Amino acid sequence: MSDQQPNNPLHGLTLEKIVTSLVAHYGWSGLAQRIDINCFKSDPSIKSSLKFLRKTQWARDKVEKLYISTFSNDSPWGRP
């Protein structure tokens, strides 16, 4: 099964894992500086962020792109 998307860096990751990893790495304020959306600025939580990101594709795309650029194998931080 894992051979179906060998070039997809997000394969096998849930949105919750992606957001949790980004928050652990940048913190809420750092995440809000990088992606300007209210769910990261105003009373942020994993639950509220997931609810928004599941309904808003453009915001989810930005979060996924930030995750890839932050934790790609070429990144000095590696994949969490």
mmJSON file of the N, C-alpha and C atoms, coordinates in Angstrom:
{"data_MODEL":{"atom_site":{
"group_PDB":["ATOM","ATOM","ATOM","ATOM","ATOM","ATOM","ATOM","ATOM","ATOM","ATOM","ATOM","ATOM","ATOM","ATOM","ATOM","ATOM","ATOM","ATOM","ATOM","ATOM","ATOM","ATOM","ATOM","ATOM","ATOM","ATOM","ATOM","ATOM","ATOM","ATOM","ATOM","ATOM","ATOM","ATOM","ATOM","ATOM","ATOM","ATOM","ATOM","ATOM","ATOM","ATOM","ATOM","ATOM","ATOM","ATOM","ATOM","ATOM","ATOM","ATOM","ATOM","ATOM","ATOM","ATOM","ATOM","ATOM","ATOM","ATOM","ATOM","ATOM","ATOM","ATOM","ATOM","ATOM","ATOM","ATOM","ATOM","ATOM","ATOM","ATOM","ATOM","ATOM","ATOM","ATOM","ATOM","ATOM","ATOM","ATOM","ATOM","ATOM","ATOM","ATOM","ATOM","ATOM","ATOM","ATOM","ATOM","ATOM","ATOM","ATOM","ATOM","ATOM","ATOM","ATOM","ATOM","ATOM","ATOM","ATOM","ATOM","ATOM","ATOM","ATOM","ATOM","ATOM","ATOM","ATOM","ATOM","ATOM","ATOM","ATOM","ATOM","ATOM","ATOM","ATOM","ATOM","ATOM","ATOM","ATOM","ATOM","ATOM","ATOM","ATOM","ATOM","ATOM","ATOM","ATOM","ATOM","ATOM","ATOM","ATOM","ATOM","ATOM","ATOM","ATOM","ATOM","ATOM","ATOM","ATOM","ATOM","ATOM","ATOM","ATOM","ATOM","ATOM","ATOM","ATOM","ATOM","ATOM","ATOM","ATOM","ATOM","ATOM","ATOM","ATOM","ATOM","ATOM","ATOM","ATOM","ATOM","ATOM","ATOM","ATOM","ATOM","ATOM","ATOM","ATOM","ATOM","ATOM","ATOM","ATOM","ATOM","ATOM","ATOM","ATOM","ATOM","ATOM","ATOM","ATOM","ATOM","ATOM","ATOM","ATOM","ATOM","ATOM","ATOM","ATOM","ATOM","ATOM","ATOM","ATOM","ATOM","ATOM","ATOM","ATOM","ATOM","ATOM","ATOM","ATOM","ATOM","ATOM","ATOM","ATOM","ATOM","ATOM","ATOM","ATOM","ATOM","ATOM","ATOM","ATOM","ATOM","ATOM","ATOM","ATOM","ATOM","ATOM","ATOM","ATOM","ATOM","ATOM","ATOM","ATOM","ATOM","ATOM","ATOM","ATOM","ATOM","ATOM","ATOM","ATOM","ATOM","ATOM","ATOM","ATOM","ATOM","ATOM","ATOM","ATOM","ATOM","ATOM"],
"id":[1,2,3,4,5,6,7,8,9,10,11,12,13,14,15,16,17,18,19,20,21,22,23,24,25,26,27,28,29,30,31,32,33,34,35,36,37,38,39,40,41,42,43,44,45,46,47,48,49,50,51,52,53,54,55,56,57,58,59,60,61,62,63,64,65,66,67,68,69,70,71,72,73,74,75,76,77,78,79,80,81,82,83,84,85,86,87,88,89,90,91,92,93,94,95,96,97,98,99,100,101,102,103,104,105,106,107,108,109,110,111,112,113,114,115,116,117,118,119,120,121,122,123,124,125,126,127,128,129,130,131,132,133,134,135,136,137,138,139,140,141,142,143,144,145,146,147,148,149,150,151,152,153,154,155,156,157,158,159,160,161,162,163,164,165,166,167,168,169,170,171,172,173,174,175,176,177,178,179,180,181,182,183,184,185,186,187,188,189,190,191,192,193,194,195,196,197,198,199,200,201,202,203,204,205,206,207,208,209,210,211,212,213,214,215,216,217,218,219,220,221,222,223,224,225,226,227,228,229,230,231,232,233,234,235,236,237,238,239,240],
"type_symbol":["N","C","C","N","C","C","N","C","C","N","C","C","N","C","C","N","C","C","N","C","C","N","C","C","N","C","C","N","C","C","N","C","C","N","C","C","N","C","C","N","C","C","N","C","C","N","C","C","N","C","C","N","C","C","N","C","C","N","C","C","N","C","C","N","C","C","N","C","C","N","C","C","N","C","C","N","C","C","N","C","C","N","C","C","N","C","C","N","C","C","N","C","C","N","C","C","N","C","C","N","C","C","N","C","C","N","C","C","N","C","C","N","C","C","N","C","C","N","C","C","N","C","C","N","C","C","N","C","C","N","C","C","N","C","C","N","C","C","N","C","C","N","C","C","N","C","C","N","C","C","N","C","C","N","C","C","N","C","C","N","C","C","N","C","C","N","C","C","N","C","C","N","C","C","N","C","C","N","C","C","N","C","C","N","C","C","N","C","C","N","C","C","N","C","C","N","C","C","N","C","C","N","C","C","N","C","C","N","C","C","N","C","C","N","C","C","N","C","C","N","C","C","N","C","C","N","C","C","N","C","C","N","C","C","N","C","C","N","C","C"],
"label_atom_id":["N","CA","C","N","CA","C","N","CA","C","N","CA","C","N","CA","C","N","CA","C","N","CA","C","N","CA","C","N","CA","C","N","CA","C","N","CA","C","N","CA","C","N","CA","C","N","CA","C","N","CA","C","N","CA","C","N","CA","C","N","CA","C","N","CA","C","N","CA","C","N","CA","C","N","CA","C","N","CA","C","N","CA","C","N","CA","C","N","CA","C","N","CA","C","N","CA","C","N","CA","C","N","CA","C","N","CA","C","N","CA","C","N","CA","C","N","CA","C","N","CA","C","N","CA","C","N","CA","C","N","CA","C","N","CA","C","N","CA","C","N","CA","C","N","CA","C","N","CA","C","N","CA","C","N","CA","C","N","CA","C","N","CA","C","N","CA","C","N","CA","C","N","CA","C","N","CA","C","N","CA","C","N","CA","C","N","CA","C","N","CA","C","N","CA","C","N","CA","C","N","CA","C","N","CA","C","N","CA","C","N","CA","C","N","CA","C","N","CA","C","N","CA","C","N","CA","C","N","CA","C","N","CA","C","N","CA","C","N","CA","C","N","CA","C","N","CA","C","N","CA","C","N","CA","C","N","CA","C","N","CA","C","N","CA","C","N","CA","C","N","CA","C","N","CA","C","N","CA","C"],
"label_alt_id":[null,null,null,null,null,null,null,null,null,null,null,null,null,null,null,null,null,null,null,null,null,null,null,null,null,null,null,null,null,null,null,null,null,null,null,null,null,null,null,null,null,null,null,null,null,null,null,null,null,null,null,null,null,null,null,null,null,null,null,null,null,null,null,null,null,null,null,null,null,null,null,null,null,null,null,null,null,null,null,null,null,null,null,null,null,null,null,null,null,null,null,null,null,null,null,null,null,null,null,null,null,null,null,null,null,null,null,null,null,null,null,null,null,null,null,null,null,null,null,null,null,null,null,null,null,null,null,null,null,null,null,null,null,null,null,null,null,null,null,null,null,null,null,null,null,null,null,null,null,null,null,null,null,null,null,null,null,null,null,null,null,null,null,null,null,null,null,null,null,null,null,null,null,null,null,null,null,null,null,null,null,null,null,null,null,null,null,null,null,null,null,null,null,null,null,null,null,null,null,null,null,null,null,null,null,null,null,null,null,null,null,null,null,null,null,null,null,null,null,null,null,null,null,null,null,null,null,null,null,null,null,null,null,null,null,null,null,null,null,null],
"label_comp_id":["MET","MET","MET","SER","SER","SER","ASP","ASP","ASP","GLN","GLN","GLN","GLN","GLN","GLN","PRO","PRO","PRO","ASN","ASN","ASN","ASN","ASN","ASN","PRO","PRO","PRO","LEU","LEU","LEU","HIS","HIS","HIS","GLY","GLY","GLY","LEU","LEU","LEU","THR","THR","THR","LEU","LEU","LEU","GLU","GLU","GLU","LYS","LYS","LYS","ILE","ILE","ILE","VAL","VAL","VAL","THR","THR","THR","SER","SER","SER","LEU","LEU","LEU","VAL","VAL","VAL","ALA","ALA","ALA","HIS","HIS","HIS","TYR","TYR","TYR","GLY","GLY","GLY","TRP","TRP","TRP","SER","SER","SER","GLY","GLY","GLY","LEU","LEU","LEU","ALA","ALA","ALA","GLN","GLN","GLN","ARG","ARG","ARG","ILE","ILE","ILE","ASP","ASP","ASP","ILE","ILE","ILE","ASN","ASN","ASN","CYS","CYS","CYS","PHE","PHE","PHE","LYS","LYS","LYS","SER","SER","SER","ASP","ASP","ASP","PRO","PRO","PRO","SER","SER","SER","ILE","ILE","ILE","LYS","LYS","LYS","SER","SER","SER","SER","SER","SER","LEU","LEU","LEU","LYS","LYS","LYS","PHE","PHE","PHE","LEU","LEU","LEU","ARG","ARG","ARG","LYS","LYS","LYS","THR","THR","THR","GLN","GLN","GLN","TRP","TRP","TRP","ALA","ALA","ALA","ARG","ARG","ARG","ASP","ASP","ASP","LYS","LYS","LYS","VAL","VAL","VAL","GLU","GLU","GLU","LYS","LYS","LYS","LEU","LEU","LEU","TYR","TYR","TYR","ILE","ILE","ILE","SER","SER","SER","THR","THR","THR","PHE","PHE","PHE","SER","SER","SER","ASN","ASN","ASN","ASP","ASP","ASP","SER","SER","SER","PRO","PRO","PRO","TRP","TRP","TRP","GLY","GLY","GLY","ARG","ARG","ARG","PRO","PRO","PRO"],
"label_asym_id":["A","A","A","A","A","A","A","A","A","A","A","A","A","A","A","A","A","A","A","A","A","A","A","A","A","A","A","A","A","A","A","A","A","A","A","A","A","A","A","A","A","A","A","A","A","A","A","A","A","A","A","A","A","A","A","A","A","A","A","A","A","A","A","A","A","A","A","A","A","A","A","A","A","A","A","A","A","A","A","A","A","A","A","A","A","A","A","A","A","A","A","A","A","A","A","A","A","A","A","A","A","A","A","A","A","A","A","A","A","A","A","A","A","A","A","A","A","A","A","A","A","A","A","A","A","A","A","A","A","A","A","A","A","A","A","A","A","A","A","A","A","A","A","A","A","A","A","A","A","A","A","A","A","A","A","A","A","A","A","A","A","A","A","A","A","A","A","A","A","A","A","A","A","A","A","A","A","A","A","A","A","A","A","A","A","A","A","A","A","A","A","A","A","A","A","A","A","A","A","A","A","A","A","A","A","A","A","A","A","A","A","A","A","A","A","A","A","A","A","A","A","A","A","A","A","A","A","A","A","A","A","A","A","A","A","A","A","A","A","A"],
"label_entity_id":["1","1","1","1","1","1","1","1","1","1","1","1","1","1","1","1","1","1","1","1","1","1","1","1","1","1","1","1","1","1","1","1","1","1","1","1","1","1","1","1","1","1","1","1","1","1","1","1","1","1","1","1","1","1","1","1","1","1","1","1","1","1","1","1","1","1","1","1","1","1","1","1","1","1","1","1","1","1","1","1","1","1","1","1","1","1","1","1","1","1","1","1","1","1","1","1","1","1","1","1","1","1","1","1","1","1","1","1","1","1","1","1","1","1","1","1","1","1","1","1","1","1","1","1","1","1","1","1","1","1","1","1","1","1","1","1","1","1","1","1","1","1","1","1","1","1","1","1","1","1","1","1","1","1","1","1","1","1","1","1","1","1","1","1","1","1","1","1","1","1","1","1","1","1","1","1","1","1","1","1","1","1","1","1","1","1","1","1","1","1","1","1","1","1","1","1","1","1","1","1","1","1","1","1","1","1","1","1","1","1","1","1","1","1","1","1","1","1","1","1","1","1","1","1","1","1","1","1","1","1","1","1","1","1","1","1","1","1","1","1"],
"label_seq_id":[1,1,1,2,2,2,3,3,3,4,4,4,5,5,5,6,6,6,7,7,7,8,8,8,9,9,9,10,10,10,11,11,11,12,12,12,13,13,13,14,14,14,15,15,15,16,16,16,17,17,17,18,18,18,19,19,19,20,20,20,21,21,21,22,22,22,23,23,23,24,24,24,25,25,25,26,26,26,27,27,27,28,28,28,29,29,29,30,30,30,31,31,31,32,32,32,33,33,33,34,34,34,35,35,35,36,36,36,37,37,37,38,38,38,39,39,39,40,40,40,41,41,41,42,42,42,43,43,43,44,44,44,45,45,45,46,46,46,47,47,47,48,48,48,49,49,49,50,50,50,51,51,51,52,52,52,53,53,53,54,54,54,55,55,55,56,56,56,57,57,57,58,58,58,59,59,59,60,60,60,61,61,61,62,62,62,63,63,63,64,64,64,65,65,65,66,66,66,67,67,67,68,68,68,69,69,69,70,70,70,71,71,71,72,72,72,73,73,73,74,74,74,75,75,75,76,76,76,77,77,77,78,78,78,79,79,79,80,80,80],
"pdbx_PDB_ins_code":[null,null,null,null,null,null,null,null,null,null,null,null,null,null,null,null,null,null,null,null,null,null,null,null,null,null,null,null,null,null,null,null,null,null,null,null,null,null,null,null,null,null,null,null,null,null,null,null,null,null,null,null,null,null,null,null,null,null,null,null,null,null,null,null,null,null,null,null,null,null,null,null,null,null,null,null,null,null,null,null,null,null,null,null,null,null,null,null,null,null,null,null,null,null,null,null,null,null,null,null,null,null,null,null,null,null,null,null,null,null,null,null,null,null,null,null,null,null,null,null,null,null,null,null,null,null,null,null,null,null,null,null,null,null,null,null,null,null,null,null,null,null,null,null,null,null,null,null,null,null,null,null,null,null,null,null,null,null,null,null,null,null,null,null,null,null,null,null,null,null,null,null,null,null,null,null,null,null,null,null,null,null,null,null,null,null,null,null,null,null,null,null,null,null,null,null,null,null,null,null,null,null,null,null,null,null,null,null,null,null,null,null,null,null,null,null,null,null,null,null,null,null,null,null,null,null,null,null,null,null,null,null,null,null,null,null,null,null,null,null],
"Cartn_x":[0.806,0.0,0.848,1.926,2.735,3.479,3.481,4.138,3.286,2.038,1.142,1.506,2.115,2.458,3.895,4.858,6.229,6.815,6.3,6.848,6.039,5.036,4.207,4.781,5.368,5.994,4.991,3.715,2.689,1.969,2.353,1.69,1.813,0.705,0.699,0.581,0.579,0.458,-0.966,-1.467,-2.777,-2.595,-3.669,-3.634,-3.308,-3.822,-3.537,-2.044,-1.402,0.041,0.826,0.389,1.065,0.979,-0.229,-0.412,0.33,0.222,0.903,2.412,2.977,4.418,4.833,4.038,4.351,4.254,3.246,3.107,4.27,4.68,5.813,7.094,7.228,8.443,8.459,7.35,7.303,6.573,5.675,4.782,3.646,2.582,1.439,1.797,2.563,2.89,3.78,4.723,5.57,4.792,3.833,2.988,2.101,1.569,0.73,1.531,2.817,3.662,3.878,3.978,4.253,2.993,1.865,0.589,-0.429,-0.853,-1.715,-3.184,-3.568,-4.967,-5.351,-6.587,-7.037,-6.981,-7.155,-7.155,-5.788,-4.743,-3.422,-3.134,-3.955,-3.705,-4.613,-5.895,-6.888,-7.314,-6.864,-7.201,-6.961,-5.731,-5.457,-5.546,-6.0,-5.994,-5.905,-5.462,-5.383,-6.785,-7.752,-9.117,-9.712,-9.605,-10.182,-9.429,-8.124,-7.329,-7.719,-7.868,-8.253,-9.624,-10.553,-11.897,-11.838,-11.074,-10.941,-10.213,-9.103,-8.292,-9.007,-9.854,-10.602,-11.643,-12.09,-13.102,-12.502,-11.237,-10.644,-9.388,-9.568,-8.488,-7.261,-7.442,-6.274,-5.412,-6.04,-5.28,-4.574,-5.259,-4.643,-3.435,-3.563,-2.441,-1.222,-1.456,-0.344,0.299,-0.513,0.007,0.833,0.319,1.041,2.35,2.324,3.544,4.585,4.146,5.072,5.652,4.826,5.302,6.387,6.126,7.098,8.397,8.3,9.524,10.284,9.579,10.224,10.838,10.12,10.535,10.928,11.209,11.647,13.0,13.344,14.624,15.806,15.628,16.699,16.833,15.807,15.796,16.762,17.397,18.303,17.576,16.241,15.488,15.026,14.956,14.481,12.997,12.492,11.071,10.852,9.828,9.594,9.074],
"Cartn_y":[-1.199,0.0,1.262,1.305,2.513,2.797,1.842,2.047,2.863,3.146,3.835,5.301,5.953,7.367,7.602,6.992,7.096,8.501,9.36,10.709,11.768,11.353,12.289,12.426,13.583,13.733,13.751,13.917,13.944,12.606,11.63,10.331,9.711,9.314,8.674,9.642,10.936,11.936,12.457,12.619,13.234,14.746,15.461,16.912,17.269,16.496,16.755,16.611,15.608,15.414,16.571,17.038,18.146,19.409,19.753,20.969,20.852,19.703,19.494,19.649,19.111,19.224,20.675,21.392,22.792,23.645,23.39,24.139,23.822,22.569,22.2,22.877,23.033,23.61,25.141,25.788,27.247,27.916,27.195,27.817,28.496,28.851,29.475,30.818,31.626,32.956,32.845,31.935,31.734,31.204,30.344,29.813,30.92,31.766,32.887,33.886,34.056,34.952,34.385,33.084,32.449,32.253,31.994,31.803,32.693,33.725,34.756,34.333,33.482,33.097,33.198,33.581,33.861,32.651,31.453,30.292,30.07,30.708,30.638,31.848,32.898,34.141,34.312,34.113,34.423,33.157,33.014,31.867,30.54,30.291,29.114,27.802,26.786,25.423,24.462,23.264,22.248,21.985,21.828,21.498,22.561,23.845,24.903,25.041,24.841,24.92,23.811,22.594,21.472,21.702,22.216,22.485,23.474,24.547,25.548,24.979,24.311,23.822,22.746,21.962,20.927,21.543,22.752,23.415,24.403,24.759,25.836,25.328,24.932,24.273,25.164,26.461,27.325,27.407,27.442,27.511,26.181,25.086,23.769,23.615,24.104,24.04,24.786,25.946,26.72,25.979,25.356,24.6,23.409,22.695,21.542,21.973,23.083,23.59,23.983,24.638,24.999,23.751,22.748,21.498,20.87,20.798,20.198,20.984,22.314,23.111,23.057,22.873,22.825,21.465,20.404,19.071,18.131,18.668,17.794,17.19,16.142,15.471,16.381,17.397,18.339,19.402,19.515,20.512,20.103,21.053,20.701,20.08,20.216,19.651,18.24,17.834,16.502,16.343,15.176,14.902,14.459,15.038,14.652,13.243],
"Cartn_z":[0.0,0.0,0.0,0.766,0.843,-0.457,-1.393,-2.67,-3.634,-3.28,-4.191,-4.393,-3.404,-3.512,-3.035,-3.676,-3.171,-3.227,-4.096,-4.229,-3.487,-2.751,-2.0,-0.586,-0.255,1.06,2.206,1.912,2.96,3.109,2.301,2.351,3.743,4.297,5.604,6.772,6.493,7.554,7.629,8.833,9.01,9.122,8.885,9.04,10.488,11.425,12.837,13.137,12.582,12.776,12.165,11.005,10.333,11.18,11.634,12.436,13.76,14.41,15.695,15.546,14.492,14.256,14.009,13.234,12.963,14.221,15.054,16.303,17.233,17.295,18.142,17.662,16.363,15.795,15.881,15.47,15.379,16.538,17.204,18.171,17.419,18.143,17.48,16.861,17.578,17.035,15.796,15.812,14.641,13.457,13.74,12.675,12.093,12.972,12.518,11.687,11.984,11.181,9.788,9.689,8.402,7.561,8.225,7.53,8.224,7.534,8.123,8.097,9.056,9.205,10.678,10.929,12.292,13.218,12.701,13.594,14.234,13.705,14.322,15.202,15.08,15.808,17.016,16.825,17.836,18.581,19.829,20.672,19.947,19.507,18.683,19.469,18.78,19.32,18.134,18.415,17.363,16.809,17.704,17.286,16.37,16.751,15.923,14.594,14.638,13.411,12.439,12.954,12.095,11.477,12.258,11.743,10.581,10.746,9.688,8.476,8.698,7.59,6.776,7.415,6.681,5.751,6.058,5.231,4.236,4.392,3.604,2.886,1.643,0.907,0.719,0.414,0.194,1.45,2.623,3.872,4.134,3.864,4.04,3.116,1.895,0.951,1.505,2.101,2.681,3.846,4.679,5.823,5.333,4.361,3.82,3.163,2.451,1.807,2.855,3.927,5.0,5.66,5.879,6.476,5.597,4.315,3.396,3.387,3.322,3.281,4.608,5.696,7.004,7.292,6.965,7.394,6.261,5.079,3.992,4.349,3.688,3.968,3.703,2.836,2.541,3.618,4.465,5.525,6.633,7.302,8.404,9.6,9.645,10.775,10.497,9.224,8.885,9.162,8.938,9.156,10.598,11.28,12.675,12.809],
"occupancy":[1.0,1.0,1.0,1.0,1.0,1.0,1.0,1.0,1.0,1.0,1.0,1.0,1.0,1.0,1.0,1.0,1.0,1.0,1.0,1.0,1.0,1.0,1.0,1.0,1.0,1.0,1.0,1.0,1.0,1.0,1.0,1.0,1.0,1.0,1.0,1.0,1.0,1.0,1.0,1.0,1.0,1.0,1.0,1.0,1.0,1.0,1.0,1.0,1.0,1.0,1.0,1.0,1.0,1.0,1.0,1.0,1.0,1.0,1.0,1.0,1.0,1.0,1.0,1.0,1.0,1.0,1.0,1.0,1.0,1.0,1.0,1.0,1.0,1.0,1.0,1.0,1.0,1.0,1.0,1.0,1.0,1.0,1.0,1.0,1.0,1.0,1.0,1.0,1.0,1.0,1.0,1.0,1.0,1.0,1.0,1.0,1.0,1.0,1.0,1.0,1.0,1.0,1.0,1.0,1.0,1.0,1.0,1.0,1.0,1.0,1.0,1.0,1.0,1.0,1.0,1.0,1.0,1.0,1.0,1.0,1.0,1.0,1.0,1.0,1.0,1.0,1.0,1.0,1.0,1.0,1.0,1.0,1.0,1.0,1.0,1.0,1.0,1.0,1.0,1.0,1.0,1.0,1.0,1.0,1.0,1.0,1.0,1.0,1.0,1.0,1.0,1.0,1.0,1.0,1.0,1.0,1.0,1.0,1.0,1.0,1.0,1.0,1.0,1.0,1.0,1.0,1.0,1.0,1.0,1.0,1.0,1.0,1.0,1.0,1.0,1.0,1.0,1.0,1.0,1.0,1.0,1.0,1.0,1.0,1.0,1.0,1.0,1.0,1.0,1.0,1.0,1.0,1.0,1.0,1.0,1.0,1.0,1.0,1.0,1.0,1.0,1.0,1.0,1.0,1.0,1.0,1.0,1.0,1.0,1.0,1.0,1.0,1.0,1.0,1.0,1.0,1.0,1.0,1.0,1.0,1.0,1.0,1.0,1.0,1.0,1.0,1.0,1.0,1.0,1.0,1.0,1.0,1.0,1.0,1.0,1.0,1.0,1.0,1.0,1.0],
"B_iso_or_equiv":[0.0,0.0,0.0,0.0,0.0,0.0,0.0,0.0,0.0,0.0,0.0,0.0,0.0,0.0,0.0,0.0,0.0,0.0,0.0,0.0,0.0,0.0,0.0,0.0,0.0,0.0,0.0,0.0,0.0,0.0,0.0,0.0,0.0,0.0,0.0,0.0,0.0,0.0,0.0,0.0,0.0,0.0,0.0,0.0,0.0,0.0,0.0,0.0,0.0,0.0,0.0,0.0,0.0,0.0,0.0,0.0,0.0,0.0,0.0,0.0,0.0,0.0,0.0,0.0,0.0,0.0,0.0,0.0,0.0,0.0,0.0,0.0,0.0,0.0,0.0,0.0,0.0,0.0,0.0,0.0,0.0,0.0,0.0,0.0,0.0,0.0,0.0,0.0,0.0,0.0,0.0,0.0,0.0,0.0,0.0,0.0,0.0,0.0,0.0,0.0,0.0,0.0,0.0,0.0,0.0,0.0,0.0,0.0,0.0,0.0,0.0,0.0,0.0,0.0,0.0,0.0,0.0,0.0,0.0,0.0,0.0,0.0,0.0,0.0,0.0,0.0,0.0,0.0,0.0,0.0,0.0,0.0,0.0,0.0,0.0,0.0,0.0,0.0,0.0,0.0,0.0,0.0,0.0,0.0,0.0,0.0,0.0,0.0,0.0,0.0,0.0,0.0,0.0,0.0,0.0,0.0,0.0,0.0,0.0,0.0,0.0,0.0,0.0,0.0,0.0,0.0,0.0,0.0,0.0,0.0,0.0,0.0,0.0,0.0,0.0,0.0,0.0,0.0,0.0,0.0,0.0,0.0,0.0,0.0,0.0,0.0,0.0,0.0,0.0,0.0,0.0,0.0,0.0,0.0,0.0,0.0,0.0,0.0,0.0,0.0,0.0,0.0,0.0,0.0,0.0,0.0,0.0,0.0,0.0,0.0,0.0,0.0,0.0,0.0,0.0,0.0,0.0,0.0,0.0,0.0,0.0,0.0,0.0,0.0,0.0,0.0,0.0,0.0,0.0,0.0,0.0,0.0,0.0,0.0,0.0,0.0,0.0,0.0,0.0,0.0],
"pdbx_formal_charge":[null,null,null,null,null,null,null,null,null,null,null,null,null,null,null,null,null,null,null,null,null,null,null,null,null,null,null,null,null,null,null,null,null,null,null,null,null,null,null,null,null,null,null,null,null,null,null,null,null,null,null,null,null,null,null,null,null,null,null,null,null,null,null,null,null,null,null,null,null,null,null,null,null,null,null,null,null,null,null,null,null,null,null,null,null,null,null,null,null,null,null,null,null,null,null,null,null,null,null,null,null,null,null,null,null,null,null,null,null,null,null,null,null,null,null,null,null,null,null,null,null,null,null,null,null,null,null,null,null,null,null,null,null,null,null,null,null,null,null,null,null,null,null,null,null,null,null,null,null,null,null,null,null,null,null,null,null,null,null,null,null,null,null,null,null,null,null,null,null,null,null,null,null,null,null,null,null,null,null,null,null,null,null,null,null,null,null,null,null,null,null,null,null,null,null,null,null,null,null,null,null,null,null,null,null,null,null,null,null,null,null,null,null,null,null,null,null,null,null,null,null,null,null,null,null,null,null,null,null,null,null,null,null,null,null,null,null,null,null,null],
"auth_seq_id":[1,1,1,2,2,2,3,3,3,4,4,4,5,5,5,6,6,6,7,7,7,8,8,8,9,9,9,10,10,10,11,11,11,12,12,12,13,13,13,14,14,14,15,15,15,16,16,16,17,17,17,18,18,18,19,19,19,20,20,20,21,21,21,22,22,22,23,23,23,24,24,24,25,25,25,26,26,26,27,27,27,28,28,28,29,29,29,30,30,30,31,31,31,32,32,32,33,33,33,34,34,34,35,35,35,36,36,36,37,37,37,38,38,38,39,39,39,40,40,40,41,41,41,42,42,42,43,43,43,44,44,44,45,45,45,46,46,46,47,47,47,48,48,48,49,49,49,50,50,50,51,51,51,52,52,52,53,53,53,54,54,54,55,55,55,56,56,56,57,57,57,58,58,58,59,59,59,60,60,60,61,61,61,62,62,62,63,63,63,64,64,64,65,65,65,66,66,66,67,67,67,68,68,68,69,69,69,70,70,70,71,71,71,72,72,72,73,73,73,74,74,74,75,75,75,76,76,76,77,77,77,78,78,78,79,79,79,80,80,80],
"auth_comp_id":["MET","MET","MET","SER","SER","SER","ASP","ASP","ASP","GLN","GLN","GLN","GLN","GLN","GLN","PRO","PRO","PRO","ASN","ASN","ASN","ASN","ASN","ASN","PRO","PRO","PRO","LEU","LEU","LEU","HIS","HIS","HIS","GLY","GLY","GLY","LEU","LEU","LEU","THR","THR","THR","LEU","LEU","LEU","GLU","GLU","GLU","LYS","LYS","LYS","ILE","ILE","ILE","VAL","VAL","VAL","THR","THR","THR","SER","SER","SER","LEU","LEU","LEU","VAL","VAL","VAL","ALA","ALA","ALA","HIS","HIS","HIS","TYR","TYR","TYR","GLY","GLY","GLY","TRP","TRP","TRP","SER","SER","SER","GLY","GLY","GLY","LEU","LEU","LEU","ALA","ALA","ALA","GLN","GLN","GLN","ARG","ARG","ARG","ILE","ILE","ILE","ASP","ASP","ASP","ILE","ILE","ILE","ASN","ASN","ASN","CYS","CYS","CYS","PHE","PHE","PHE","LYS","LYS","LYS","SER","SER","SER","ASP","ASP","ASP","PRO","PRO","PRO","SER","SER","SER","ILE","ILE","ILE","LYS","LYS","LYS","SER","SER","SER","SER","SER","SER","LEU","LEU","LEU","LYS","LYS","LYS","PHE","PHE","PHE","LEU","LEU","LEU","ARG","ARG","ARG","LYS","LYS","LYS","THR","THR","THR","GLN","GLN","GLN","TRP","TRP","TRP","ALA","ALA","ALA","ARG","ARG","ARG","ASP","ASP","ASP","LYS","LYS","LYS","VAL","VAL","VAL","GLU","GLU","GLU","LYS","LYS","LYS","LEU","LEU","LEU","TYR","TYR","TYR","ILE","ILE","ILE","SER","SER","SER","THR","THR","THR","PHE","PHE","PHE","SER","SER","SER","ASN","ASN","ASN","ASP","ASP","ASP","SER","SER","SER","PRO","PRO","PRO","TRP","TRP","TRP","GLY","GLY","GLY","ARG","ARG","ARG","PRO","PRO","PRO"],
"auth_asym_id":["A","A","A","A","A","A","A","A","A","A","A","A","A","A","A","A","A","A","A","A","A","A","A","A","A","A","A","A","A","A","A","A","A","A","A","A","A","A","A","A","A","A","A","A","A","A","A","A","A","A","A","A","A","A","A","A","A","A","A","A","A","A","A","A","A","A","A","A","A","A","A","A","A","A","A","A","A","A","A","A","A","A","A","A","A","A","A","A","A","A","A","A","A","A","A","A","A","A","A","A","A","A","A","A","A","A","A","A","A","A","A","A","A","A","A","A","A","A","A","A","A","A","A","A","A","A","A","A","A","A","A","A","A","A","A","A","A","A","A","A","A","A","A","A","A","A","A","A","A","A","A","A","A","A","A","A","A","A","A","A","A","A","A","A","A","A","A","A","A","A","A","A","A","A","A","A","A","A","A","A","A","A","A","A","A","A","A","A","A","A","A","A","A","A","A","A","A","A","A","A","A","A","A","A","A","A","A","A","A","A","A","A","A","A","A","A","A","A","A","A","A","A","A","A","A","A","A","A","A","A","A","A","A","A","A","A","A","A","A","A"],
"auth_atom_id":["N","CA","C","N","CA","C","N","CA","C","N","CA","C","N","CA","C","N","CA","C","N","CA","C","N","CA","C","N","CA","C","N","CA","C","N","CA","C","N","CA","C","N","CA","C","N","CA","C","N","CA","C","N","CA","C","N","CA","C","N","CA","C","N","CA","C","N","CA","C","N","CA","C","N","CA","C","N","CA","C","N","CA","C","N","CA","C","N","CA","C","N","CA","C","N","CA","C","N","CA","C","N","CA","C","N","CA","C","N","CA","C","N","CA","C","N","CA","C","N","CA","C","N","CA","C","N","CA","C","N","CA","C","N","CA","C","N","CA","C","N","CA","C","N","CA","C","N","CA","C","N","CA","C","N","CA","C","N","CA","C","N","CA","C","N","CA","C","N","CA","C","N","CA","C","N","CA","C","N","CA","C","N","CA","C","N","CA","C","N","CA","C","N","CA","C","N","CA","C","N","CA","C","N","CA","C","N","CA","C","N","CA","C","N","CA","C","N","CA","C","N","CA","C","N","CA","C","N","CA","C","N","CA","C","N","CA","C","N","CA","C","N","CA","C","N","CA","C","N","CA","C","N","CA","C","N","CA","C","N","CA","C","N","CA","C","N","CA","C","N","CA","C","N","CA","C","N","CA","C"],
"pdbx_PDB_model_num":[1,1,1,1,1,1,1,1,1,1,1,1,1,1,1,1,1,1,1,1,1,1,1,1,1,1,1,1,1,1,1,1,1,1,1,1,1,1,1,1,1,1,1,1,1,1,1,1,1,1,1,1,1,1,1,1,1,1,1,1,1,1,1,1,1,1,1,1,1,1,1,1,1,1,1,1,1,1,1,1,1,1,1,1,1,1,1,1,1,1,1,1,1,1,1,1,1,1,1,1,1,1,1,1,1,1,1,1,1,1,1,1,1,1,1,1,1,1,1,1,1,1,1,1,1,1,1,1,1,1,1,1,1,1,1,1,1,1,1,1,1,1,1,1,1,1,1,1,1,1,1,1,1,1,1,1,1,1,1,1,1,1,1,1,1,1,1,1,1,1,1,1,1,1,1,1,1,1,1,1,1,1,1,1,1,1,1,1,1,1,1,1,1,1,1,1,1,1,1,1,1,1,1,1,1,1,1,1,1,1,1,1,1,1,1,1,1,1,1,1,1,1,1,1,1,1,1,1,1,1,1,1,1,1,1,1,1,1,1,1]
}}}
